[in-house]
Amino acid sequence: SFLQRSCRATVKHLISSFMLKCPHSTIEGLLALLCHEKYINLCRDLEEHKIFFSSEASIRKLVSQQIQQAADRIWPSLTRSEQEELSREEQQRTQLLNNMLSLARSQRAQLEHNMEIWKDFCQMMDKVRSVLARSQYTDEPVTSLAGLHFDILKITHDLNDIQNQQAEIDLLNERGRDITRQADHSNRLESRRDTLTKLAQHWDEFESKWQAFAFIISENEEKTKHIDTVVRSKSQLKESKHTIQELLSEVEGQRSLLDELLFLSGTYLMAFNETTSQMMDQVTDSYKKLVELLRKTSIGSIEDKLKDSQAAHDSL
């Protein structure tokens, strides 16, 4: 029994060690960051990628040999259900590892491809800069016909040079557009902007509805304060009771507005967790207190006063 527990503990330790060395979420996050970095950092990113996944052989050895050997040692002592569970876990770990390493190879190839595009772009940029540097023209006063002819020849030569390099310039522009498209796609700037715009619009809608509901609660609280519960006559108490019951029905009918706010707030709890939570806690608490006040305190006290009034009338 002790040996079984010891072997199981060893397997759990090896599994934990594997998960610590190769956590799925961490690797996915790193791959995403590596792919979404600026082009200027591609060389650094590629080196980090190679270093991070340089231990592929040792990780595969850990999964395929060490963990398997530990599992084999305790296999005979396990129940059928435990054996099935262990087999599923082994298959899941192996598949997870294969998926991550496959993704890593794919992303490395993409990084290498992007780095070549960036190097090509930089080389073409240097050529175009060289052409532009040679084409710099200083407009100086001309004092002779020979000087004028010299300027004309120089400008003509520069124009011809630029035209001869037009293919390089066009290719540079095309590469630049490719890089811009890929960078925008990787960073999802347009979709992120659209998402934030929609979020802002929905937030405005939510805040407007929240303010409107808070105002309704405030109005109803004010109405409650002005209900006359002082005993002056039986008819007056009945009228006050009727007023409270009408107000309670009205307030309870507004529950759907609160439910709508609660539904809308779910969208924003992720983005504005603290602010949204405070707003909804505040308005929900105010609503519940108002309903409780109308249900228990006011109506209950009026019922008692009506009974007292009836008892006093009967005694006379």
N, C-alpha and C positions, 0 to 999 in steps of 0.2 A: 504493500500500500504506500509506504514511504517512497519507494523507488518510482512508483507510478506518478505520485505527486511531484517528485523531483523532475522526472522527464517532462511532464506537462508544463512545469514551470520553465524548463529550459526551452521548450517550443515557444511558449508565450514570449520569453525573453528574445528569442531570435526573430519572431514575428515583429515585436515592438522595435527591435533594432533595425529591421528592414524598413518599417514604416517611417522611422525617424530619419533614416538615411535617404529615403526616397518618397517623401510625402507627396501624394497626388496633387493636392491643391497648390502646394508650393511650386511644384514643377510647372503646372499649368499657368500659374501666375507669372513665373519667370519667363516662360515661353512667350506669353502675351507681351510682357514688357520688352523682351528682346526684339520682337517683331514690330513694335510700335515706336521704337526709339527713332531719333532723327537720323538722317542718312549720314551726317557727319560723324556719328558715333558707331558706325557699322563695324569698323575694325575692332574696336574695343568690345562690342557686343559679341562678335564672332568668337573672339578669344575667350570671353567669359562662358560662352556656350560650350566651347570645346573643353574647357577646364571642368565645368559642371558635370558634363556627361563623359568625362574621361574614365570614370570608374565603372563603366558598363559591364566589363568582364567580371569584376568582383561582385557586383550586384547580382548578375546572373548566377554566379557561383553560390552566392548566399541563398538564392531562391531555389535553384535546381538541385543543390547538393546538401548544404548544411541544414536548411529547414526540412528538406525531404528526409535526411538521415535521422533527424530528431523525431520526426513524425513516425518513421518506420519503427523506431525503438519502442514507442508506446502503443503502436497500432494493435498488437494482440490483446492489450489490456482494456481497449475501448469497447464500448457497446456498439451495436450496429448503427444506432442513430448518431453516436459520437463520431464513428468512422465516416459516415456520410457527410456530416457537418464539416469535418476536417478536410475531406476531399473537395467539397465545394469551396472552402476557404483557399485551399491550395490552387485550385483552378482559377478562382477570382484573382488571386495575387499574381499568378503567372500571366493571365490575360491583361491585367492592369499594367504590369510591367512592360509587356510587349506593346501595348497601345502607346504608353508614354515614350518608349524608346523609338517607336516608329514615328511618332509626332516630332520627336527631337531631331531625327534624321531629316524629316521633311522641312522643318524650320531652318535647320542648318543649310540645306540646299538653297532655300529661299534667301537666307542672309548672304550666302556667297554670291548668288545671282544679283542681288541688290547692290552688293559691294562692287561687283564688276560694272554695273550700270553707273554707279557713283564715280568710280575711277575714270570711266569713259567720259562722263560728263565733265569732270575736272580737267582732263586733258584737252577736250574741245574748248573749254572755257579759257584755258591758257592760250590756245591758238588764236581765239577771237580777241582776247585782250592784247595779244601781240600785234594783230592787225590794226586794232584801234589805236594802239600806241604809235604805230608807224604812220597812221593817218591823221595825226594831230596837225592842225594847220593854224599857224599864227598869221593873222591878217595885218601885215605891216604896210606902211605907206610906200607906194611905188614912186621912184624918182626918175626912172628911165624906161624906155621901151623894152630894153633887154630884161630889166627886172620884171616887167609885166609878163613878158613871154615866159620867163622862168617860173613865175607863179602859176601861169596857165598849165605849163608842163607838169609841175609838181601836183596840182590838183587833179589833172588828168591821170597821172600815174597812181595817185591814191585811190581814185574812183575805180580804175581798172583792177587794182589790188583787192579792193573790197568786193567787186563783182566776181573776181576769181575765187574769192573765199566765201561766196554766197552759200555754196553747198554746205560748208562747215557751219556757217551761221544758222542755216535752216535746220541742220541736224542737231545743233546745240539747242535751238528752240524746241524741237520735237522731244529731245531727251529731257529737257526741263519740264515740258508738259507731262511727260510720262512719270517723272519723279513726283511732280505735284499731285497728279492723280493718285498715285500709289500712297503717298503720304496722307492725303485727305481720306483715302479709303481705309488705311490702317488706323488712323486716329478717329475716323467716323465723325469728323467735325460737323458736317451738314446734319447728319441724323441727331447728333448730340444737341446741336442748336435747335432743331425742330422739337426734340423732346423737351428741352428746357422751356421753349416758347409755349408749348402745350401745357406744361406743368404750371407756368406762370398764369396762363389763362384760367386753368382749372382752380388754381389757388385763389385767384381773384373771385371766382364764382363761389368757392367754399367760404372765403372770408365774408363776402357779402351776405350769404345765407346765415352764417354764424352771427353776424352783427344784427341781422333782422330778427333771428330767433331770440338773441339776448335782449333785444328791445321789447319783444313780445312778453318775455318773462318779467322784465322790469315793469311794464305796464300792468300786468296782472298782479304783481306784488303790490303796486300802488293801489289798485282797486281793492285788494284785500284789506289794506290799511284803513280804507274809508268805509268799510262795512260796519254798520251800527249794530253792536251786540249788547248794548246797554238795555236792561229790562225796563220798558215803559208800558208795554201792553202786549197781550198775547198775539194780537194781529201783527204788531210790529216785529215780534220775534219770528213769526211764521214768514213774514216778508223777507227778513234777513236770511232765514234758512233757505228760502227759495232762491235768493240772490246768490248765496254761496254755492248751492247745488248747480245753478246755471254756470257760474264761473268755473266750478270744478269740471263740469262736462266740457266746457270750452277748452280748459287747460289740458284735460286728458285727450281731447281730440287733436291737440297739437303734438302728440307723441310721435306722429308720423314724420313731422318736421325734424324732431330730434334724431329719429332713426335714419333719416336721409343724411343728416350731418355726420352721424357716426359712420355711415357707409362711405361717404366722401372722405372722411378723415383717414380712413384706412390707406388711401392712395398716398397720402402725404406723411404718414408716420415714418416711412423709410427715409424721406428726404428732410423732413423738418420734425424729427421725432419729439424733441423737448417742447418746442413751441406748440405743435399741434396737440400733443398730449395735455399740456396745461390748459389750452383753450377748451378742449372737449371736457376735461375734468371739471373746469369751472362752470360751464353752461349746463352740464348734466347734473352736477351737484345742486345748482340753483333750481333747476326744474324739479328734481326729486323733493327738495325741501318745500317748494311751493305746493306740490301735490299733497305732501304729508301734512302741511299746515291746514290746507283746505279740508282734507279727509278726516283728520283726527281732532285737531285742536278746536277749530271754529265750529264745525258741525256738532261735535260732541258737546261742547259747552252750551250751544243753543238748545240741544235736546234736553240737557239737564235743566236749563232755565225754563224751558216749556213745562217740564214735569213739575218743577217747583212752583211755577205760576199756576198750574192746574190744581196742585195740592192745596195751595193757599186759597184758590177760588172755591174748592170743595169744602174747605174748613169753614168758610163763611156761610 
